[in-house]
Amino acid sequence: MKHAKILGLMAVVAAAVTAFASAASASQLTSPENTIYTSTIKATSEGATSLDGAFTTVTCNTSTVEGKVEKHGSGVTTGGNISTLTFGSCNFPVTVLKKGSLELHAITEVVTPDHTVHHLTCPDTKKTCTATVTGSDSELTIATSVGSCIFTTASTSLGVLTPTNDTTKTATLDINSSKIPRTGGNFLCGSSGTWTGSYVVNTPDSLWVDG
């Protein structure tokens, strides 16, 4: 059976993620470069996003995510509550019950194919400095052909934020095969749904990650 296509957030895990050893350490965002950014971040999906479950495939052609940086700095993981979370033009009705929150963890180590570990100082002009993204308490209900399916993030690894120093333009959020737990609804919905998709960060128009 096909799985469900939706929650496409938050550019977040490319195949390259397996090459990174991620440290959930302190982090902060800067925009412009070297200027701490604590304002609003807005992102829109690039094409359709999807949530694949045991029941069917849910596809949404549009999605937006917005939130303000509410914590960052020394000894603190960058994060904040989501103020806007929408999914539109879906093949099944999708309702956001809770918007939840996001955290960004600077990737401070990279492992090369020869298994050498390189410690990074972000931003770094020679190597890509990215951040893993986790989500909590975002809750969606989907009205599928087998009944209602409810999915909720719980410190769920969503993917990777790729900042301006790598994209050379706006930052992106890539979500690839993120497992979102099912927390309610019909058991035929399965134990989880696999979320895939990508987002482009429209605000700010440039974004860096400091570790």
Long-range contacts (C-beta under 8 A, 24 or more apart in sequence): 1-54, 1-55, 1-56, 2-52, 2-56, 2-57, 3-50, 3-51, 3-52, 3-53, 3-54, 3-56, 3-57, 3-193, 3-194, 4-50, 4-51, 4-52, 4-53, 4-55, 4-56, 4-57, 4-58, 4-59, 4-92, 4-142, 4-144, 4-149, 4-193, 4-194, 5-48, 5-49, 5-50, 5-51, 5-52, 5-57, 5-58, 5-59, 5-60, 5-196, 6-49, 6-50, 6-51, 6-58, 6-59, 6-60, 6-63, 6-87, 6-90, 6-94, 6-140, 6-142, 6-193, 6-195, 6-197, 7-49, 7-50, 7-51, 7-63, 7-87, 7-140, 7-151, 7-175, 7-178, 7-180, 7-193, 7-195, 7-197, 8-45, 8-48, 8-49, 8-50, 8-60, 8-63, 8-175, 8-195, 8-196, 8-197, 8-198, 8-199, 9-43, 9-45, 9-49, 9-63, 9-65, 9-133, 9-135, 9-158, 9-159, 9-173, 9-175, 9-195, 9-197, 9-199, 10-43, 10-65, 10-102, 10-133, 10-135, 10-158, 10-159, 10-161, 10-173, 10-175, 10-199, 11-159, 11-160, 11-161, 11-162, 11-171, 11-172, 11-173, 11-174, 11-175, 11-198, 11-199, 11-200, 12-132, 12-133, 12-158, 12-159, 12-160, 12-161, 12-173, 12-174, 12-175, 12-176, 12-178, 13-157, 13-158, 13-159, 13-160, 13-174, 13-175, 13-176, 13-177, 13-178, 14-159, 14-160, 14-174, 14-176, 15-176, 16-160, 17-132, 17-159, 17-160, 17-176, 19-110, 19-111, 19-112, 19-113, 20-107, 20-109, 20-110, 20-111, 20-130, 20-132, 21-107, 21-109, 21-110, 21-111, 21-117, 22-105, 22-107, 22-108, 22-109, 22-132, 23-105, 23-106, 23-107, 23-108, 23-109, 23-211, 24-77, 24-105, 24-132, 25-77, 25-105, 25-106, 25-108, 25-211, 26-73, 26-74, 26-75, 26-76, 26-77, 26-106, 26-211, 27-72, 27-77, 27-78, 27-104, 27-105, 27-106, 27-131, 27-209, 27-210, 27-211, 28-72, 28-73, 28-78, 28-209, 28-210, 29-69, 29-72, 29-78, 29-104, 29-207, 29-208, 29-209, 29-210, 30-123, 30-207, 30-208, 30-209, 30-210, 31-204, 31-206, 31-207, 31-208, 32-206, 33-123, 33-164, 33-165, 33-206, 33-208, 36-72, 37-69, 37-204, 37-207, 38-68, 38-69, 38-72, 39-68, 39-69, 39-204, 40-66, 40-67, 40-68, 40-83, 40-203, 41-66, 41-67, 41-68, 41-69, 41-201, 41-203, 41-204, 41-207, 42-66, 42-84, 42-201, 42-202, 42-203, 43-173, 43-199, 43-200, 43-201, 43-202, 44-199, 44-200, 44-202, 45-197, 45-198, 45-199, 46-172, 46-197, 46-198, 46-199, 46-200, 47-197, 47-198, 48-197, 49-87, 49-175, 49-195, 49-196, 49-197, 50-195, 50-196, 50-197, 51-142, 51-151, 51-180, 51-193, 51-194, 51-195, 52-193, 52-194, 52-195, 52-196, 53-149, 53-182, 53-189, 53-190, 53-192, 53-193, 53-194, 54-188, 54-189, 54-190, 54-191, 55-144, 55-145, 55-146, 55-149, 55-186, 55-188, 55-189, 55-190, 56-92, 56-144, 56-145, 56-146, 57-91, 58-90, 58-91, 58-92, 58-94, 58-142, 58-144, 58-193, 59-90, 59-91, 60-87, 60-88, 60-89, 60-90, 60-91, 60-94, 61-88, 61-89, 61-90, 62-86, 62-87, 62-88, 62-89, 63-87, 63-88, 63-197, 63-199, 65-102, 65-173, 65-199, 67-101, 67-102, 77-103, 77-104, 77-105, 78-103, 78-104, 78-106, 78-131, 79-103, 79-104, 82-138, 85-138, 87-140, 92-142, 92-143, 92-144, 92-145, 93-142, 93-143, 94-140, 94-141, 94-142, 95-140, 95-141, 95-142, 95-143, 96-138, 96-139, 96-140, 97-139, 97-140, 97-141, 97-150, 98-137, 98-138, 98-139, 98-152, 99-138, 100-135, 100-136, 100-137, 100-138, 100-139, 100-153, 101-135, 101-136, 101-137, 101-138, 102-133, 102-134, 102-135, 102-136, 102-158, 103-133, 103-134, 103-135, 103-136, 104-131, 104-132, 104-133, 104-161, 104-209, 105-131, 105-132, 105-133, 105-134, 106-131, 106-209, 106-210, 106-211, 107-131, 107-132, 107-160, 107-211, 108-211, 120-211, 121-211, 122-208, 122-209, 122-210, 122-211, 123-163, 123-165, 123-208, 123-209, 123-210, 124-165, 125-165, 128-162, 128-165, 128-166, 129-163, 129-165, 129-166, 129-208, 129-209, 129-211, 130-160, 130-161, 130-162, 130-163, 130-166, 130-209, 131-160, 131-161, 131-163, 131-209, 132-157, 132-159, 132-160, 132-161, 133-157, 133-158, 133-159, 133-160, 133-161, 133-173, 134-158, 139-183, 141-184, 141-185, 144-186, 144-189, 146-186, 146-188, 146-189, 147-185, 147-186, 147-188, 147-189, 148-184, 148-185, 148-186, 149-182, 149-184, 149-185, 149-186, 149-189, 149-193, 150-182, 150-183, 150-184, 150-185, 151-180, 151-181, 151-182, 151-183, 151-192, 151-193, 152-180, 152-181, 152-183, 152-184, 153-180, 153-181, 154-181, 156-180, 156-181, 158-195, 161-207, 161-209, 163-207, 163-208, 163-209, 164-206, 164-207, 164-208, 165-208, 169-206, 170-200, 170-201, 170-202, 170-205, 170-206, 170-207, 171-200, 171-201, 171-206, 171-207, 172-198, 172-199, 172-200, 172-201, 173-198, 173-199, 173-200, 173-201, 174-198, 174-199, 175-199
